[in-house]
Amino acid sequence: MWGIIPAAGNGTRIQPLAFSKELLPVGSRIDPNGVERPRAVSEYLIERMVKGGATKICFVISPSKSDIVSYYGGGIGRVDTAFVVQPQAAGLCDALFRACPLVARDEPVLIGLPDTIWFPDDGLARLPDDGLSFLCFPVDRPELFDAVAMDGDGAVEEIQVKQEGARSNWVWGAFKMPGHVFHDLYRLWCEPGRGDEYIGTLVNAWLARGNRAVGVKAGESYVDVGTLGGYRSAIQLLARTGAPAIRAA
């Protein structure tokens, strides 16, 4: 199972940094020698992907992000890593679909954002294997995220992308799908007149063609660490949950 991590963004909301935002230290981990070291924010997502079943991690990076290759290029424990390049910033969909050549139609795909921290850490393991599903979290200001409007059975009716007056306070924090759905979404994205920037608008068009997605309200807390305020909130969240330092493999 692939875990795809879009890591090509410039991180303008939290600059200036001397390194890629995905390597921003948040919390700590214990290395194999028993030494406590700072933990990169993206390690939280990787940990959650591995708990969700990922055996391979693909980072989508910009040409300037060689520090991510240096940090993760040796693999992550027993999980192999791959890197593909998004030549220029062109939105989330463009970044994700750069990984299409790596993904077989019969293998599942996990997707998450590397500058987020969320609980429960086994949330991805709660998503079904047989279709497109979103791991959803309750937030106070859904207009800052992609709100997931669902019916009573959890079927997704619409993804409301950063929309004022969103009719749901549940937002997606990560999602899962079979490889064939990933490729179907890519083909739709390639159609003339599309080229969506956001995954939400693409999924809405896919749903309008009679396809189905589900939202799973298993999320408890979600923090976007891409701003200074979010960074402070992440530190508070880790302290509040009593999240232990993680021993690196």
N, C-alpha and C positions, 0 to 999 in steps of 0.2 A: 504493500500500500504506500502510495506517495503522499507526502505532506508538502504542499507548495506554499512558499513564503515569499510574498512580494516585498522586496527590500531595495527597490530602486529609487524611492523618493528622496527628496533633498532635505526633508526635516526642517523646513523653514520656520515652523512655529516654535521650535526650541533651539534654534541656532543663536549664538555661535557655539559650535562644538569643534573639537580637534579630531573628531572621528565620526563614523557613521552613527546615526541616531539609534540604530538597532543594537549597538554595543554600549549604549548608555548604562552605566552601573546602577543597578537597583537591587538592594538586598545582597546576599552573599551565598556562597557555596563552599563546600569542603573538597579540596582536591585529593587525589589518591594518596598523597603523603600526609594527609591529615591537617593541611594548612587551610585556614579560612581565607577565601579570596572574594573580591567583588564579583557579582553575577550580572552578566549582560541581560538587558530586558528581554531580548529575543529568546533567551534560554528558557523562559517560562512557557512560551508558546511551543517550543520544541519538546519540552517535557510533556506537555498536554497532548501533542500529536503522537508521541510515542505511547502514551497511555491509551490513546485512541486507536492504536494498531499500526501506526506508520512504521515502516521498515526502511524507508528512503526519504531523504529530505532534499528538496530542490529550492535553492535560493534564486530569485530573479533579482539581479543587481544591475546597477548602472556601471558604465565603464570606469568610473572613478572610485568604486567601492572595493578596492583590493584588500582593505583591512578586514572585510567580512570573509574573504577567501582565506586570508592568513589565520583568522580566528577559528573558522570551522572546517577548513580544507582537509584536516587530518581525520575527519569523521567525528561522530558524536557517539562515544561508546561503541556499541555494535551496529549503529545506524550509519549507513553510507550517505554521503552528501554529493550533490551535483550543483553546478552553477550555470545559469544561462543569463544572457545579457539583454537588457532592454536598452537600445542605443540612445533613446531620448525619452523624457517623461511624456507619456501619452495616455495616462489613465490606468485604472486598476485592471480593466478587462485586457488591455493590450499587454500589461505585465503578466497576468496569469496565463494567457494563451501562448506566451513564449515557451511555456513548458509543454505544450501539446505534443511535440515529437517524442517526448519521453514516456508518455502515458499510454498504456495499452487500453483498449476498449473494455477489457474484462477485469480491470483492477480498480479498486476504489481510490478516491482522491479526497484528502483533507485540505482545507484552505483556512488560513487565519492571518491576522495582522500582527507583525512582530513588535509593534510598539504598544501592545496592550497587555494587561494582566487581569485575569479573571478567575473566578471560582464558581463551581467546584473544578478541581484540576482534572477530574475524569469525565468532564462534560462531553467530550467528543465520543467517548465510548458509549454514550447514551443515544447516539444518533443511529437510525436504521441504515442498513446496507443497500437497500433495494431502490433508492430514489434520491432526489435532491432534497436535502434537509438542512435546516438552519438551527443552530444552537442560539437560543434567544435569552436575553437578559433584561430585567426591568430597570429603567432609568428614569430620572426626574425630568430630563430635557431631551425627549426623543427627537426633536427637530435638529439636534446636532449630529444625529446618526442616521442610519437607515432603519426606519421603523417597519416592523413586519405585521401587517394586518392579517389576522387569521379568523376563520370561522370557529364554531364551537368544537369541531373535531381536530383542530390544528392545521387544516388545509390553508395554505397561503393564498390570500386573495389579492394582495398587492404589496410591493415593497415601496414605501414612501421615502424617497431619497432626500434627506435633509429638508423636510417639508414642514413649514409652519402649520400648527394646528393638526399635527399627525394624530390619527384616530387610534393609535396604539402606543403604549409606552414600553412595548417590548421591541428591542432592537437586536439585529443579528450581531454576534461576535465572532462566529466561525461557521463553516458549513462543510458538508460532505456530499459526495455524489459518486455514482459509478462512472468509470471511465467513458462509457458510451454517451452518458449525459454531458460530460465535459466536452466531448467532441461535437455533440449536437449543438451545444451553446456556442461553440467556436464557429461552426458553420453558419449559424444564425447571425452572429456578430459580423461575419465576412460579407453578408448580403449587402448589395448597393443601398446606400442611404443610412446604414447603421453605424458600425464602428463606435458603439457606446463607450463612454468614459467610465460609467458606473455599472457595477454588476446588477444593481437593482433595476435599472431601466431595461437591461437585457433580459432579466428573468421575467419582468412583467410582459414583455413581448412573447417570450417563450410560453408563459402561462396562457396568454391570449390565443395561442394555437392549440389549446386543448391539453397541454401537459400539466403535471401536478407536482407541487412541492409541499413540504410540511414544515411547520415550525415546532420546535421542541422547547417548552418552557422549563428547561432544567437549569438555566443559569441563575446564580445568586447575586454576584457582584461583578462589576465590569469597570475598568479604568483605562482610559486612553492616556498613555504616558507621553504623547507627542507635544504636550504643552508644559510650561513650568507648573501651572496649577495641577495638571494631571500627574506630573511627577511627584508633587507633594501628596496628592491623594493616594498614589500607589504606595508610598512609604507608609502612610497611615493605614491603608488596607492590609498590608503585610503585617504590621504591628498588631492590628486588631484581630486578624485571623490566627496570629501566632504561627505563621508559616515558618517552618524550620529551614535552616541552611541545608542545601541539597548537596549530597556527596556526588562529585563528578565521577564518571566511569573511567 
